[in-house]
């Protein structure tokens, strides 16, 4: 006796095969958790402290995850980056946030790095700017040197709020700074669109 498979079961089986064969899309946002903030820095910038969702991570991961964070300020979406510490005032604030969010023995990534000579920069490797005012810089294990690119972290009060540097070591938290993304003024956008329309007309005339 021939068995007939109902149509709805065939459809369900087909959909199951499609779902199995389809590429798996990873999460766009990191599963990190906010543990402090927003806090206002000395220049009015908003900052937040996050904890990695997957345990301790290196500086490169902090740099990447920070760029996935957003904050809405006065109905405007601001986008994150790993906080670049360049002044004593901001360093003092960050040290306080480390203490308040993660405790005495925490070590938290910030957006600075050091080179082979122990020079501290703010920004990403290869495109950073040397920090001009280094009066706040004090290294827990002495000035790092000879280790190539090393990311910078701020320690909690248990470490005297001093700095750490590492090329591959991991810590549990990172500080994010937020800034609005610049949008072209309406007049600039209108001129751009008008130029595009004019170009299309010229192409049509040539045909």
C-alpha positions as CSV (number, residue, x, y, z in Angstrom):
1,X,0.0,0.0,0.0
2,X,1.5,3.3,-1.0
3,X,1.8,5.9,1.7
4,X,0.9,9.5,0.9
5,X,2.8,12.2,2.8
6,X,0.6,15.2,3.6
7,X,1.5,18.4,1.8
8,X,2.1,20.4,5.0
9,X,4.7,17.8,6.2
10,X,6.5,18.1,2.9
11,X,6.6,21.9,3.3
12,X,7.9,21.6,6.9
13,X,10.6,19.3,5.8
14,X,11.7,21.6,3.0
15,X,11.8,24.6,5.3
16,X,13.9,22.6,7.8
17,X,16.4,21.7,5.1
18,X,16.6,25.4,4.0
19,X,17.3,26.5,7.6
20,X,20.0,23.9,8.0
21,X,21.7,24.8,4.7
22,X,21.4,28.6,5.2
23,X,24.5,30.4,6.5
24,X,24.5,31.2,10.2
25,X,24.6,34.9,10.9
26,X,26.5,36.0,14.0
27,X,25.2,38.6,16.5
28,X,25.9,42.1,15.4
29,X,26.3,43.3,19.0
30,X,28.6,41.8,21.6
31,X,27.0,40.2,24.6
32,X,28.7,42.6,27.0
33,X,27.0,44.2,29.9
34,X,26.9,47.8,31.1
35,X,28.2,48.1,34.7
36,X,28.5,51.9,35.1
37,X,27.2,55.0,33.3
38,X,26.6,57.1,31.6
39,X,29.1,59.3,33.3
40,X,30.0,62.8,32.1
41,X,33.7,63.5,31.5
42,X,35.5,66.8,32.0
43,X,34.9,67.9,28.4
44,X,31.2,66.9,28.5
45,X,31.6,63.6,26.7
46,X,29.5,60.7,27.9
47,X,31.3,57.5,29.1
48,X,30.2,54.0,30.1
49,X,32.0,51.0,31.6
50,X,31.2,47.6,30.1
51,X,32.1,44.0,31.2
52,X,32.9,41.4,28.6
53,X,30.3,38.8,28.2
54,X,32.8,36.1,27.3
55,X,35.3,36.4,30.2
56,X,38.6,38.3,30.0
57,X,39.6,39.7,26.6
58,X,42.6,41.5,25.1
59,X,42.8,45.1,24.0
60,X,42.0,44.4,20.4
61,X,38.7,42.9,21.4
62,X,37.9,45.8,23.7
63,X,38.6,48.2,20.8
64,X,36.3,46.2,18.5
65,X,33.5,45.8,21.1
66,X,33.5,49.5,22.1
67,X,32.6,50.4,18.5
68,X,29.4,48.3,18.7
69,X,28.0,50.3,21.6
70,X,25.5,53.1,21.2
71,X,24.0,55.7,23.6
72,X,21.0,57.9,23.0
73,X,21.6,61.5,24.3
74,X,18.8,64.0,23.8
75,X,17.2,61.9,21.1
76,X,20.5,61.7,19.2
77,X,22.2,58.3,18.8
78,X,25.9,58.5,19.7
79,X,28.4,55.8,18.8
80,X,31.1,54.3,21.0
81,X,34.9,54.0,20.8
82,X,37.4,52.8,23.4
83,X,38.0,55.8,25.6
84,X,41.2,57.7,24.9
85,X,42.8,59.1,28.1
86,X,44.9,62.2,27.3
87,X,44.5,64.5,30.3
88,X,45.0,64.2,34.1
89,X,41.3,65.3,34.6
90,X,40.0,62.4,32.4
91,X,42.4,60.0,34.0
92,X,41.1,60.9,37.5
93,X,37.6,60.3,36.3
94,X,38.4,57.0,34.7
95,X,40.2,55.8,37.9
96,X,37.1,56.7,39.9
97,X,34.9,54.8,37.5
98,X,37.1,51.7,37.6
99,X,36.8,51.8,41.4
100,X,33.0,52.3,41.4
101,X,32.2,49.7,38.7
102,X,34.7,46.9,39.2
103,X,36.4,47.4,42.5
104,X,39.9,47.7,44.0
105,X,41.6,45.0,42.1
106,X,40.0,45.5,38.7
107,X,42.1,46.4,35.5
108,X,40.1,48.1,32.8
109,X,41.1,48.7,29.1
110,X,41.2,52.2,27.7
111,X,41.9,53.5,24.2
112,X,45.7,54.2,24.6
113,X,48.7,52.1,23.7
114,X,52.5,52.2,24.1
115,X,55.3,51.5,21.6
116,X,58.7,49.9,22.0
117,X,60.1,53.1,23.6
118,X,57.4,53.4,26.2
119,X,55.7,56.4,24.4
120,X,52.0,56.4,25.1
121,X,49.6,57.2,22.3
122,X,45.8,57.7,22.1
123,X,43.9,55.9,19.3
124,X,44.4,52.8,17.2
125,X,47.8,51.2,16.5
126,X,49.5,53.0,13.6
127,X,47.2,55.9,13.6
128,X,47.4,57.2,17.1
129,X,48.6,60.5,18.4
130,X,51.3,60.8,21.1
131,X,49.9,62.0,24.4
132,X,51.4,65.4,25.1
133,X,50.6,65.7,28.8
134,X,51.9,62.6,30.5
135,X,51.9,64.0,34.0
136,X,49.2,61.5,34.9
137,X,51.1,58.5,33.5
138,X,52.4,56.1,36.1
139,X,53.1,52.4,35.3
140,X,52.5,49.7,37.9
141,X,55.4,47.5,36.7
142,X,57.6,50.2,35.4
143,X,57.7,51.9,32.0
144,X,57.0,49.2,29.3
145,X,59.7,48.9,26.6
146,X,60.7,46.5,23.9
147,X,57.4,44.7,23.8
148,X,56.0,46.1,20.5
149,X,52.5,47.4,20.5
150,X,50.8,47.1,23.9
151,X,47.3,48.2,24.9
152,X,46.9,50.2,28.0
153,X,44.6,49.5,31.0
154,X,43.9,51.4,34.2
155,X,44.1,49.6,37.5
156,X,41.8,50.0,40.5
157,X,42.7,51.5,43.9
158,X,44.4,48.2,44.9
159,X,47.0,48.9,42.2
160,X,47.3,52.6,43.1
161,X,45.2,53.4,40.0
162,X,48.4,52.9,38.0
163,X,48.6,51.8,34.4
164,X,49.2,48.4,32.9
165,X,50.4,47.5,29.3
166,X,49.9,44.2,27.5
167,X,50.1,42.9,23.9
168,X,48.0,39.8,24.5
169,X,46.8,39.7,28.1
170,X,43.2,39.9,29.0
171,X,41.1,41.9,31.5
172,X,37.3,41.9,32.2
173,X,36.2,45.4,31.5
174,X,36.6,48.4,29.2
175,X,35.6,52.1,29.1
176,X,33.7,53.5,26.2
177,X,33.4,57.1,25.0
178,X,30.4,58.3,23.0
179,X,30.2,60.9,20.3
180,X,27.5,61.8,17.7
181,X,28.2,61.0,14.1
182,X,28.3,64.1,11.9
183,X,25.4,64.4,9.4
184,X,25.6,66.7,6.4
185,X,23.6,69.9,6.7
186,X,20.4,69.9,4.6
187,X,21.8,72.5,2.2
188,X,24.9,70.3,1.6
189,X,22.8,67.2,1.1
190,X,20.5,69.1,-1.3
191,X,23.4,70.3,-3.4
192,X,24.8,66.7,-3.6
193,X,21.4,65.4,-4.8
194,X,21.0,68.2,-7.3
195,X,24.5,67.3,-8.7
196,X,23.5,63.7,-9.1
197,X,20.3,64.6,-10.9
198,X,22.2,66.9,-13.3
199,X,24.6,64.0,-14.1
200,X,21.7,61.7,-14.9
201,X,20.2,64.3,-17.3
202,X,23.6,64.7,-19.1
203,X,23.8,60.9,-19.5
204,X,20.3,60.7,-20.9
205,X,21.0,63.4,-23.4
206,X,24.1,61.6,-24.7
207,X,22.2,58.5,-25.5
